[in-house]
Amino acid sequence: MLGRAADNLFWMARHMERAENIVRLLQTTRHSNMIKNNDDGEVCRLSLASLQVSGQEELFSKEYGAATKGRVTAFMLCDLNNPSSVKSSLRFARENARATRHLLTSDVWSCMNRTWLAVRDLGYSEISKASIDDHLDWMIDRSYMFRGTMEGSMRRGEGLKFANLGFCLERADYTARFLGAHLGQNNNFATTTRNLQVSDYYQATVLLHALNAYKAYRETFSSSIEVDRIAELLILHEEVPRSLLACVNDVVDILKELNPSSVVLKDVYELQYRLQSVQISQLQRVGIDHFLRDFSKQIDEISLAIQNEFMMVQ
C-alpha cells in the first residue's frame, strides 16, 4: 500500500475516534453539572477540564473569553476554527476518506458521508433548540455505526490495519488525557482516599460511563466504587477495551501483522512491558498524573515513529 494512502486511512480513523471522544467528554461535563448542581465557579472548573483534555485552552480563551457551559459546548461541538471540535474532526475524517475512497467499501463511504452531511450546516443554536443531549447520543450511534461498518465490510488487509492503528492510538491518548484531567480537577480523586462522599461517588460513575467501563468495574470488583480501583481498571486491565494496556496490546498485534521486524515495535514492547509489570500502588507513589502525562508523550512519539516508518511522513 502507498504510504500516502496508509496515512489517510490512519488519520481518517483517528479523527473519527477523536470525534466520539469529544462527544463523550461533553456528555460527561453535562452529566457532572447536573449531578452536582454546580454554581458558576464549579461550572467554569469543569469546563476548563474539558478544554484541558483537548489542549485548546488558549484558542478558546482568545475566541470566547470566560468559560461557560454554553460557550465550551459550542466551541467543542461546532466551531470549525477549533481543530479538535466534533465538526472539525468529522470534516478532516471525510477529507481523508475521500482521498482514499477507492480503498473503502461503499458502505464505509456512505456512513462517513451521511454523517458529515447531517452536521455540516448545523450550528450550536439549532442543536440547542432541539436537544444537545439527543445530538450527542446520535453522534455516539454514528460512531458505532462507522466502526461496525469498517469491521463488517472491509477486507482484512493493510487498509483496515492502518485504520485500526489510528483508532487504538487515539483511544489510548484520550483515555490517558481524560483520566488525568478528571483525577486532577477533583481533589478527592487526586488523593488515595478510597471511600467517596455521595457527590464524588456519582462523579466516579460518570467517569466510568464516559469510558464504557461501568459494567466492567462492577464485574471486576465486588466492592463499592473506589478511586484507586478506577485507575487500576482503566490503566492496567487488558480486558477493558478503553484501558491503556488494552490499546497498547492492540497496537502490538497490528504492528506484528504489518511488519514483525518493525523498528517501532521495540518502543511499543517497552511500553507494553511497563504496563504489564507495574502495580497501581507503584503508580500512586510515583504520581498517577505524572504517569499519565508521560504515557501520552510516549503515545505521541510512537504515533510519529509509525508514520515515519510506514507512511513516509517526515
C-alpha positions, 0 to 999 in steps of 0.5 A: 500500500502507498504510504500516502494512502496508509496515512489517510486511512490512519488519520481518517480513523483517528479523527473519527475516534477523536470525534466520539471522544469529544462527544463523550467528554461533553456528555460527561461535563453535562452529566457532572453539572447536573449531578452536582448542581454546580454554581458558576465557579464549579461550572467554569472548573469543569469546563476548563477540564474539558478544554484541558483534555483537548489542549485548546485552552488558549484558542478558546480563551482568545475566541470566547473569553470566560468559560461557560457551559454554553460557550465550551459546548459550542466551541467543542461541538461546532466551531470549525476554527477549533481543530479538535471540535466534533465538526472539525474532526468529522470534516478532516475524517471525510477529507481523508476518506475521500482521498482514499475512497477507492480503498473503502467499501461503499458502505464505509463511504456512505456512513462517513458521508451521511454523517458529515452531511447531517452536521455540516450546516448545523450550528450550536443554536439549532442543536440547542433548540432541539436537544444537545443531549439527543445530538450527542447520543446520535453522534455516539450511534454514528460512531458505532455505526462507522466502526461496525461498518469498517469491521463488517465490510472491509477486507482484512488487509493493510487498509483496515490495519492502518485504520485500526492503528489510528483508532487504538492510538487515539483511544489510548491518548484520550483515555490517558488525557481524560483520566488525568484531567478528571483525577486532577480537577477533583481533589478527592480523586487526586488523593488515595482516599478510597471511600467517596462522599455521595457527590464524588461517588456519582462523579466516579460513575460518570467517569466510568460511563464516559469510558464504557467501563461501568459494567466492567468495574462492577464485574471486576470488583465486588466492592463499592466504587473506589478511586484507586480501583478506577485507575487500576481498571482503566490503566492496567486491565487488558480486558477493558477495551478503553484501558491503556494496556488494552490499546497498547496490546492492540497496537502490538498485534497490528504492528506484528501483522504489518511488519514483525521486524518493525523498528517501532515495535521495540518502543511499543514492547517497552511500553507494553512491558511497563504496563504489564509489570507495574502495580497501581500502588507503584503508580500512586507513589510515583504520581498517577498524573505524572504517569499519565502525562508521560504515557501520552508523550510516549503515545505521541512519539510512537504515533510519529515513529509509525508514520515515519516508518510506514507512511513516509511522513517526515 
